[in-house]
Structures are given as structure tokens and as C-alpha cells.
Amino acid sequence: PPQQLGVAAMVAAPIMLGGAQWAKRGVFFDFDSTMTTPIKLPRFHRHAIADSPEIFSAMTPQEILANFGGRQRLQRLGRLLQALTEAGCELFIVSIGFRDSCILPHLHATGLAQYFHTENVYGQDSRELQDRGFVKGRLIADIMADPKRGWAPQDALFVDDSVRHVESAAENCEVIRVQGNGLSVLELDAIEAVARGHRSAEGWRLHPDEAVAALKQRPSVQGAWYVIPS
């Protein structure tokens, strides 16, 4: 339960939204190395990523917390998701990990499940992703085009650490590629600001993603970024 990790108390203080106009109507997150910061578990001789149900089901509450980067980072992540939710932004997870046996249990263990409708969490065991050849960009495009949404490219943001997955969605929405082992505090700040419609702030700025441009064999790709200190 969330109480095991003290998440309820950590995310209790909301981020003040003020009168800001939020630019994004939906934000799509990868799971491994984006929401999480995978740790190596010596007894399994490998890192804790969501393609291993046998590892995820055996992890202790302390290991789950560490896999999300510790209490301070989990607090910041929870407050970001809370702020986005309060602003009316629909949140998604699109992962190549296992949804039912890995991702959902750890979202519940950390208290983060409250920010995601269950049907908005997709993994390699999700028919919707299987039917699209596990190409995240195809699924994101179809979700955005759903008649109940009808989102334009500027209405959505996709955050992932993989150049290949980010590139697959770059034609359909704005994308931010995670640079390290999970979203940094700087990147979390940037996502919150971008969702508000801001393009830069004190301490960081968006930089055009040359790796995505290279995959597409173009000089640049509009709306494809990573975050750098300013």
C-alpha cells in the first residue's frame, strides 16, 4: 500500500497552478528509465526493469522506492503528476514492460496509480500496443485521434529515454527525450513548465534533439527536444 513508502504524505502539498494557461491536454510517459531509475539487484544479477515479472514481484518496498530514485525524487514525481491531473491533463504510460505484472503493481505500491486511469497504462501485454507492432508512436497517434479527444500535435507531450521511441512519435506530438537513468529534477521541472505552455525557465532550456533528427535524416525535427541547463 502507499503508506509503506510514505507517498501519501509526500505528495499532499499541491503545486499551485495559479492562472496559468496549460498548453498540453495529454502527457504520455515511458516507464523504465523515465519514471523509474532502475537499480541493480545483486541477488538477481540484473537491473530492475518492467520486463521481468519475477523480479518486480519479489522486490521489497525499500527496493521499489529506490527504483523510483528515492523519497525526494518520488515526491517530486508525484507532485508533478498531481499538478498535471489538477490542471485537467490526461496522463498515460506507454511502455514495453509488462503492464499487469510489473507496472501497475509498482504504481500502486508507490501511490502513483491514482494519477493514471488503468485503461491509460499500456505495456507489452496490452493488445493495443501489440496490434501496432509495439511502435509507441502509432499507439499515441491513435489515442490522440480518438473522436473523444481529437488532439492536435501541440496538445500532447511524450517523454521517453529511447531515441527510437521518441522518433516514432515526433510527427504526432511534442517529445522530450530523457538524458540519464530516469527523469532528473531539471527534466521534471521542464515537463511541468512545457505542460503550462512555457518554453524555458531559470535553470534549464529545451535543446533540439539531434539524435531524432539523425534518425529521420533531417537537419532538425520541430518539437523534438531534450533538456539542458541554462
N, C-alpha and C positions, 0 to 999 in steps of 0.2 A: 504493500500500500504506500501511497505518497508520504505518509507520516514517517516511514522508515528513513527517508532521506531528508526530512525536514523541508520539503519543497513548498508545502502549503504556506508556511511562514515566509519563505524566501521570496515568493512571487506575490505576496499580499499587497505590497505597495505599488499601485499602478503608476505608469508613466503618464504624465499629464499631456493630454492631446491638444489642449487649447483650441484655437480656431483654425488650425492648420488644415489646408485642403489636401487630402490624401490622394495621390495620383494613381495608386495601384488598387485594383479590385480583387486581385488574387496573387498569392505568392506560393510558388512551388519549391519545396526543399528536397534535396537528396538527403539520405540518412547517414551512411557511413562516411566518416572523414569530412562531414559537413555539419550535421547536428552533433555527431559524436566525434571524439578524438581517440580513436582506437588504441587501447593499451595492449601490451603483450602479456599474456597469461602463461607463466613458466610451466604450469602443470599440463598445459595443452600444447606448448611449444609453438604457439602462433598468436596472432593478434585477434582481438575480439571484434569480428565484423559479422554482419547480419546474414551471411550465407552459411552460418554454422549453428543450427538449432541446438546441437548437443552442447556447444559452448555457452550460448546465450541462456539456456535453461539451467545451467549449473552455476552461473555467476552469482556471487553474494551481493547484497545491497551495496556494500562498500565498493565492490568491483564495478557494479553498474554506475555508481556515482563517479568513480574515477574514469570510466569510459566516456562520460559526458564532460570530462575536463575538470571535475571537482565542483565543490559547492558554489564558489564565486562565479564560475562560468555558467553553471546550470541556472543560477539565479538570473544572470543577465539574459540568457536564452529564454527563460520563462517569462521574463518581463517584456522582452521583445514580442513574443507570441501573444501575450496578453494585450499589449498595446495595439498590435495589428488586428486582433479579434475585436477589441472595443471600437476600433475605427470602422468595422464592418467589412474587413478584408477577409476573404475566404482563403483558408490555408490548406495545403496539400503536401503529402510526401510521395515522391516518386523514386523508388529505389530498386536496385537489382537484388537486394537482400530479400529474405523471407518475411512477408508481412505478418502472417498469423502466428508463427512460432518464435519470431525474433523481435520484429519492430514493435508490434502492438504491446506485447508484454513489457518491454522496457519503457515504452511511453507511459504505460500505466504505473510502473514502478517508480517513475520519477515525477508523476503528476502532470506530465506534458500532454497526456491523451485528451485532456479537457479542451484543448485548442484545435483538435482535428476531428471532424466527423469521420467515423470509421470508414465510410464509403469513399472518403477522400485520401485514404492511405493505400498506396499501390506497391506491390513487390513482385518478385519473380513468380510467385504463386498466384498472382492476380490475372484472371483471364483477359482483362482489358489490356494489360501490358504484353501478355503472351501473344494475343491476336495481332499486335503491332510489331512483332519481331523484336521485342524488348528495346525498341527505339523510343527513348523518353520523349523526344521532340514530337513524335507522331501522336502520342497519347496526350501531351499537353495541348497540342493544336486542336485535337478533337474535343477536349474538355472546354477549351476557350470558345469553340464554335457551337457548343451545345445551345439550342434555342433559348434555354432559360438563362443563359449568360450573354452570348453574343459579344464577347470581349474583343476589342481591337488590340494590336500588338503592344500599344503603350499602356494597356490596362493590367498587364501581368508581368511578373518577375520570376525568373527561375534561377536558383542558386545551387551550384554543384561543384565538386572538385575535379571532375573529369573534363578534359578538353573535348573529348569525343561527344559526351552527353550534352555539354553546353552548346557545342556547334550544331547538334541536331535540333536544338530549339531556337537558335539565334534568329531564324527567319520569322518566328512566330511571336516572340516576346522579347523583352529586355532580359539580359542574362548577366550574372556576376559569377566569375569563377573563383572558388576558394583557393588560396595560395598555399596553405600549410596543412597540418593534420587537424582539420576541423576549423570551423569559423572562429576567427580571432575576435577579440573585443572590438578592434578597429572595424572589422568587417561587419560585426553585429550592429555597430553604430551606423555604418554606411547603409545597411539594409533598411534600418528604421527610417533614416533620412530619405532614401530613394523612394520608399513607400509613401512618404509625405510629399514627394514631388521635388525634393531638393537634390541638387547635383553635386554639391561639395559642402564641406563644413570644416571648422577648425580641427586640424589634426589629420585629415585624410582628403583624398580626392579620387575620382574614378579615372582609370587609365585604359585606353583602348587595348583590347586583348589581341596581341599579335599572333598568339598561337591559334586562335579561332580563325583569324584572317588567313593564316597559312594553310589551314585545313581546307578552307573554301577557295584558296588560290586567288585571293583578292588583296589589294593594298590595305583595306580596313573593312570592318563589319560594323555598321551602325548599331548601337545598343548592346554591344558585347564588351564587357569591362572586367577588370579586376581592381582591387582597392590598394592604394599605396599611401604612405604617409605624406603629408604636405608640409 
